[in-house]
């Protein structure tokens, strides 16, 4: 139904807005603890939809829900040698002019008495904590969401238990059918008398620990007789089976075909198995590595998005997706006829978890204007000060990130173009979960 699609889209953006709000809260709380004056806390960009001032901070929501920010005074230090009571010579170079303008804007919010409350004067480790707070909040949210999905709903696991979907005849992989025809020969499992509900626990005397384990052992055995240990109605039973050789899809890449592998002819039973908190942590680590790897391949992936947007090529399901595309996925999840109510909730929460994880990893890239650029600046300042102490040198000045502002503006423009391309591709050629 269209109203379910719209509701899913809206629900995703509500979850996204909440994630953005908590991300910025992750910055604001340590900033206030360390005494930095925070003048604005905003969710969204563009014109202000609603705002309210409380104390020295204006809290508000803006019209475009694609991000957020907090404004801290004194993000950039003044130019070395500047006398704030005197006019100084204007710069004529285009890049220096941009830097000086940014410095001027940063100093305009600094009032008398705020000298100790500016961001750039804070200790290096305080800067790192403040700028790490946002991505850390995304990681915490991702962990909580993944924990709900894996520990409460569970994750689908294939068990080596004969499924009711098991066919009793040998169907060549090239025919791509699910039903038997007259003349099809029976599978080795059917000939050996395997029944629905039988659990495979051993193969040729070796314990079976999972469906994947059973599949690999059977395939590696090839054609010929074997001993199959099963549990039937709580009782151990050993069956003699005569495996045959068949062409079967590769376990890692189903587009490839493995020739003449051992074939038994049973399908697994899929169950939802609740996971431990350790499994959640392992899942987070694995996914974080995958997201980091995908970011390294982002330029190549964006070329694919371009072709999908303007040439009609099929969209890479493992490629980048923007907030519009993720919102469409949320609508698709809620309106799906293939998922139960519980599966819809779990899949939706999993989508939010993945998006928070991607936001957290992306923001740690050590380039401005991302949080990682400020974190890198704080760490560099800490390294310089440690070096000065060890070698008894004068304390160095605060790291001046204004010097890399031209590069920052270029990267910001690239990010805006990439975001625009993703929005367009998500509208004209979206990634579909049911595709």
N, C-alpha and C positions, 0 to 999 in steps of 0.2 A: 504494500500500500504506500501511496505517495506520502501520506502524513507520517508514516513510520520512518521513511527515508529522511524527511525534513526534521523529525524529532531526533533521529540519530545524529544528523549533521549538527543541530543546535546543541545537543548534549555533549558532543565532542568539543565544541568550541567553549562551552561552559567549563569542561574539564581542563582545556588548554588555558583558559583565562585564569583558573585557579592555580595551575602550575606556574604560570608567569608571575602571578601575585606572590606565590611562595618563593619563587626564585629571587625576586627583588627583596622580599623580606629577609632572605638569607644574606643579602648585602647590607640591608639597613640596620638590622639588629646589632651586628658587631661594629658597624660604623658609629652608631649612637653610644655603644658601650665604650668605645675608644675615644669618644669626645668629638667626633667629626660632626659639623653642622650639616644636617640633611634638610634641604629646602623643599624638595619634592619627592613624592612616591607615586608613580603613575603606572597604571596598567593600560597598555595600548599606546598608539601613536596618533598624531594628527590633532584636530580640534578637540577641546575638552568637552566631554559629555556631562560629567559631574565632578565636582571637587569640594573639599571642605578642609579648612585650615584648623589644625590642632597643634597648639604650641608654635614651634618654629617651622613645622613641616606642613606642606599642602598635600593632602591625600586625594587622589582622583582616578577617574576612568576616562579614557579617550576613545574616539570613535573607531579606530582601526585596531582590532584585537590581534595584532601580529607580533607583539613584543611588549616591552615595558622598560622602565628605567627608574633609578633614583638619582637625584641631583645632589652631589656633595660639593661643598665649596672648596676652592683651591686645589682642583685636580692637577693643574699645571703650575709650576713655580714661575715667579717673575723672571725676566731676563737678567742674567748676571750683571750687576753694576747699576741696575735701574734705581733711580731715586723716585719714589712714588709721589713726592711733592713737586716734581718738576716735569715739564713737557720734555719729551725726547724726540730725537730725529726719526722721522718715518722711514720705513724700509721701502726700497723700490723693487727689489727682487720679488718675483711672484711667489716663490715658495716661502721666503722669509716673511713676506707680507701675510701669508696665511698663518704662519706660526705666531707672528706678533698679534694678529687679530684674535687668535684663539687665547693667547695669554691675557689680552685685555679683557676678553669676556669672562675668563676665569677669575680675574681680580675684581671685577665689578661687584661680585656678590660678597666679597670679603669686607666686613664692616670693622670699624675700630673695636679692638678687643677680641677679634676672631683670629688673631695671629696664631694661636696655639690650636685652633680648631680646624685648620685647613688640612686637606687630605695629604698633600705632598710632604708636610712636616712630620707626619706620623712615622713611627719606627717601621723598618722594612717588614718585620714579621706581622705587624698589625695590618699593613697594606695587603700582604698576602692573604691573611685571614679574611679581611673584608671582601676582597675580590674573589676568593675561593668559595665564599658562602653561598653564592647563587648556584654554581654548578653542583656544589655539595648537596644543596636542597633538592636538585633534580635527581641526583643519585639516590638520595633517601626516598623520594617519592617512587622512583622506579623500583627500588628494593621492596617497599611496602606493597606496591601494586602486584609485583611478581609473587611476593609471599602470599597474597590473597588468592591469586590464581592457582599457584602450585600447592599450597598447603591446605586451602579450604576446598577449592573445586577439584584439584588434582589435575594431572596431565595425562593425555591418552597414551597408553602403553600397550604394545602388542605382546600378548602372552602366548607361549607355545601350547595353547589349548585348541583342540580342533573346533573350528567355528561352524555354525549352521550354514554359512556361505560356502563351505567347501564343496567343490564339484567332485563327482565320482568317476569322471572320465578324463582322459588326456586330451587337452585342447592345445594344438600348436599355437605358439605365441604370435605367429604371423596372422592368424585368423581373427584375433581380437573379438572373441565372443565369450559369453559367460554360461551358456546353456549347452548341454550335451545333445548330440545328434545320434540317430541310429547308426551303428557301425563304429562309433568311437570306442576305443579300448579302455578298460577300467584302469584307474590309477593304481600304483603299488599300494597306496594306503587303503583303497577299497578292497583290493585283493587280500591284504593282510588282516582285514576286519577292524580297522580303526573306526571309532564311533564319535559322534559329536559329544564334546565334553571331556574326551580323553586328554590328559595332560602329558606332554612329552617331557620326561625327566632324565633320560639317558640315551646315548647313541653309541653303540658298540662298547658299552661298559663305561663310557665317559659321561660325567654329569653334565646336564644341560642347564645353563643359568638364565637363558633368555631366548626369545624367538630368533633374534639375530644370530645367537650362538648356534641354535639348532639349524638354521638355514645355511650358515657357513659350513658346518660339519657335513651336512647332507650333500651340499654342492661339491665340496672338496672330495667326497668319497667316490663320486662317479657312479657308473652302473655296476650292479652286482648285489649279492646278498649282504644283509646287515642285521644287527640286533637292535631293536627299538624298545627302550624301557618307558612304560607309561604308568600313570596313576588313573585307575578307573573305579569310580565310586569309593574312593579312599583306599583301594587295594592296589598294590604293585603288580603289574603284569608285564611280561616280556613277549614281544611279538617278533617273528621272523619276517622281514620285508625284503623284497627284491627290487632295488632301485633301478630305474631306467635312465638313460641319457637323454637330455632335452636341451633345446635352446631356450634360455630364460633371460629376462631383462637384468642388466647389471645392477647390483645393489646400491652403488653410489650414483650412477647416471642411468636412469631408466631408458634413455634414448639409445644406449648401447646394448648389444646383445652378447651374452656369454654363451659360447658354443659347447654343447655336449656336457653339461654339468649334471650332477646327480639330482634326481627328481623323485620326490615322495608323493606329492599331490595333496597337501593339506593347506588350509588357510588359517591364520591365527585369529584369536579372539581379542578384540580391543576393549580394554577396561580403563576407567579413570583411576589413577593411583595417586594418592596424596603423598606429597614429597616432604622431606625434612627441611629445616632451615639451612642446613649445610648444602642441600641440593639447590636451594634458592641462591645461596652465595656463589656456588659453582656456575649456575645458570647466568648470573650477573657477570661473572668474570669472562665466561665464554662469549656472551653477547657484546660485552665491552670491547673485547679483542676484535670481533667481527665488525663492529661499528668503526673502530679506529682504522682497520684495514680498508674499509669502504671509503673512508675520508681520504686516504692516500690515493685512491683511484677516482676521486670525485671529478677531476677534470675530464677524464675519459668517460665517466658515467654521464656527465652533463652533455657531452657530444651526442650520446645516445638519446638523451631527453630532447635535444634539438631536432634530431632526425624523426623522433616519434611525434613531435609537435608539428613539424612542417612537411614531413614526407610521408606520414601515415604509417611508419614502421611500427611493429609491435612493441609495446612498452615493456622494458625490462622489469620483471616483478621484484628483482633484488636491487633495483636502482633507487635513486633518491626520490622522495615524494615531499611535496609541500603541505602546508596546513590545509589548503583547500582539498587536496587529494586525500589527506588523512580524514578530513571531515566527511568526504564522500564515502570513505571506507566505513566510518561510524554509521552513516545512514544505511549502507548496504548490510552491515551486521544486524541492525535493528529490524530491517524489513525482510531478512532472509527467511525463506520457508524451510531451509535445510537444517537450521539450528534450533534446538530447544531453547526455552527461556533461560535456563541456567547456562547453556553454551553461549548464548548471546551476551549475557552479563560477563562471563569469563573472557570471551574474545574481546569485548569492548575494553575491559580493564587492562587486558594484555596490550591492546593498541596504545592506550595512554601510557603504560609502563615503557613500551618501546620508544615512544616519542620523547618522554622525559629523559631516557637514557641517551638518545641521540642528541638532544639539546645540551645535556651535561657534557658529553664528550666534545661536541662541536665548540662549546664555549671555552674549552681548555686549550684550544689551538693557540700557541704562543705568538699571536699576532694581534695588533690593535686593529679595530676597536673592540675585539673580543676580550672577555675577562682574562683569558690566558695571556694576552699581551701585557696587561697590568700586573699579573702574577709574575711573569718573567721579569718585568722591570723591578718589582720588589725583591725578587731573589737575586738579581744582579746587584742591586744596591747593598743587600746583605753581604754578598761575596766581596764587594769592594771595601766595605767597612771592616770585614774580618781581615782582609789582606793588609789594610792600613794598620790595624791593631797589632798584627803579628810582626810587621816590619817597622813599627813605631813611626809611622808616617802621619801627617795631618789628616784629620777626618775628612773624607771626600764629601762633595756636595751631594744633595739629593739627586737621584737619577732623573733626568729631564726627558720625559717621554714626548715633549713637544717637538723635539728634534726629528721624530719619525712621523709627524703629522701628515706630511705630503703622501707618504706611503699608506698611512691610515686612510686618507681620503680616497686613494685609488682602490684599496681593498674594500672599503665601504661601498664604492660604486659597483665593483665587481659583484659583491654580495647582493646588492639591490637588483642588478641585472639577472643574477642567478635565481633570486626569489621570484622575479617577474616571469622568467621563463618557466619555472616550475608551476606557477599559478596558471599560466596559459596552457601548459601541457596537461595539467590536472583537469582543466575544463574541456579541452578538445579530445584528449586521448588518455583518459585516466587509467590507473592500475585498478583492476577489478579483482576482488577477492574470489569471486566465483568463476573467474576466467580460467 
